[in-house]
Amino acid sequence: MRRLLVLLLIAVAGSAVLTSPVAAQERTVRRFGLYVGANDGGTGREVLRWAVSDANRVADVMSELGSVHRADTYVLRDPNIHDIRFQFDHIASRVAAAAPGYRRTEFIFYYSGHSDETGIMLGNEHLSYSELRAAITSVGSDVTIAILDSCASGAFTRLKGGAFVQPLALDDGSDLTGHAFLSSSSADEASQESDQLRSSFFTHYLVSGLRGAADATGDRLVTLDEAYRFARDHTLQRTINTFAGPQTASFDFQLTGTGSLVLTNLATFDSGVILDASVLGRLFVTRRAGGIVAEVDKSAATPMKLALPAGDYVLTLQGDQRNFAHEVRLSSGNVTNVSSRDFRVTQLDRNRIRGGEITTTPLSVTLVPGHALVGESDPHTVNLSVGVIVGNAYRVEGGQASGIVSLTNENLTGVQFASIGNVVAGNLIGLQHAGIFNVVSGDSIAVQNSGIFNRIDGHGAVLQNAGIFNHASAGFDGVQSAGIFNTTLGIVNGAQIAGIHNRAGMVVGGQISLVNVSGDVAGAQIGLVNIGERVTGAQIGLVNISRELYGVPIGLVNFVENGIRNTGLWWEGDERTWITLQNGSNIFYALVNAGITRGGSLRELEGLGVSGGIGFRVKARPFYFDVDAGWKRVSAGTNAQERFSSLFDPDQGALLPTGRVIAGIGIGDGFGWFMGGSFDVRSSLGFDASGYFDRYESGIEIGSPDRPVVLYPTFITGFRF
């Protein structure tokens, strides 16, 4: 029997080694990304318009093409210093936990916002470059990439002169370490953003390059070298004649290894366009709803792939006197070939010229768009826009109300009312109220209230309340409340409350619905079915599913993919042999034990005992520590039937509190060996009808004389699987 047991343990240990996550993933790379956008630079500084959306754009392209899983993606919008410090600590803990299972870990940090020669501006708070560097380094990844798109950010890279150094690094076989720091400007230059691009110049060209425009070799891989050169050269070209002056990107690369550091792989994305050899010139890719996605200066007569998410796009090829356009609808899995024959002549837009002015009109009254009864028809700002049927204004700073639909072609600051629907093509600050729908193409800091649905294509904040559903593309700070469902593709900082279904890219707060689905969750999911990636907090429902859970799952069925799921075989002194089942989150677990007298007859269930409880685990790989407590039930009788039946008879056997404290060493989360102590507790809480405690010679008295409590410790050792 002993020989068979030894062989069984060796076989299980070997299986654990061969099938462990470490063995299966040792040649893979795990990337984490933190993207920070800060429009508010504090008192006395102009509020930026596109810093937050730039952070969203970089996060999106790295998730789609750069192998940064959504669960490993963190986006902070107008954070304070505490938010950033907390997120760095959080990511550092995740990198440390992931490192043993991967060949290499990488961390990407991106910041867009205000800064000066000494640090970045977060509202009225200032984070020095030295602290920022220390925080980035503290993440502890093998490779670090930091990108700053802000004024005077060249001071962060602290260039010492010299020529551009070829970056080394990223194939799965290389042992790459080091950092690459990029900034959008030199130490004494301004970084600029463009209303036309709805982005900063540098980030616009960086994202365009990552989507394929920077793929100089045509291998459908965009390297750090290619992306940096593309963004640097095009940013300088577009800013050389601006009022703020030319903007020159800078760098600090300290990488060792072999190969090229690949940032995005176009071959991994299943939708996009391929521009064939006949397409030449400057080409803009815009969403049909508005917003430039990418810009390409295609001079070589070779095909070029641009990886784009599913959606409706307009490709505009720029000419000297006229433009050429081609509309494309992309679905998932659809790659469309585009040639010069597909383009048709389109009219040039009449844009505002730098230095020109947009007039302000106190009142505008329209019957339908293009037919103004009161006010001007040229682009202007309106304080009060009134639509008899359909209200239409270029920009509103005050209010807009219409009989059926209210339309604002750019930004609206104030209130917007309509019996059917409201549409703002730019950003919204204020209030939208409509009988059926509200739509904002840009960002929204407002209350949206409608009978059917609310939609924000950018980032939303404050409140969305709808009878059917709410949607925010980039993220939402506040509360989404809907009768049927809420969806947010980015991060929800607040709460989602719906009658049927909530979905979010990440939640910092809570989700309450019948079905809740999210990426990472820092807070709680409450519903019948809860599904999350990395949950820090609680899942409360009938069925709870997560990849990692650092907290408590409360439900009938709880499944944590990377949680604690172990069986065990252990011996308690010379008395009993136990088998154990443990199941739980990454920290907390429930356990059930069953045992018989050591050396006794299994057939006769000699010394049968069962126990159950809860516990927690602390990992310090390869070591771990378990502490658990619960109740032990010991049988009585002379045969198997009597012993089993006695477990359900309160007048037989014994019932007592019990616990364990163990320390062990494991291979991954599978096979391991442990030792420690168990503690049986004699107190008024239990009973002993069979003389269970008579076996102990002495114990540790910790109770008072009138309420005695005695602990009986026993050495234990065993194996887990």
PyMOL commands that set and color helices and strands:
alter all, ss='L'
color gray80, all
select helices_A, chain A and resi 2-19+21-25+51-65+70-72+81-101+129-138+154-157+201-213+224-239+266-268+340-342+640-646+692-695
alter helices_A, ss='H'
color red, helices_A
select strands_A, chain A and resi 29-38+73-77+104-115+119-122+125-128+143-149+177-183+193-194+199-200+221-223+250-256+262-265+272-275+281-287+292-298+304-307+311-317+323-330+335-338+344-346+359-368+371-374+380-387+390-393+395-402+405-408+412-418+421-424+428-434+437-440+444-450+453-456+459-466+469-472+475-482+485-498+501-512+515-526+529-540+543-554+557-560+565-572+576-584+588-597+609-620+623-634+654-666+672-682+687-688+700-701+710-720
alter strands_A, ss='S'
color yellow, strands_A
deselect
rebuild
show_as cartoon
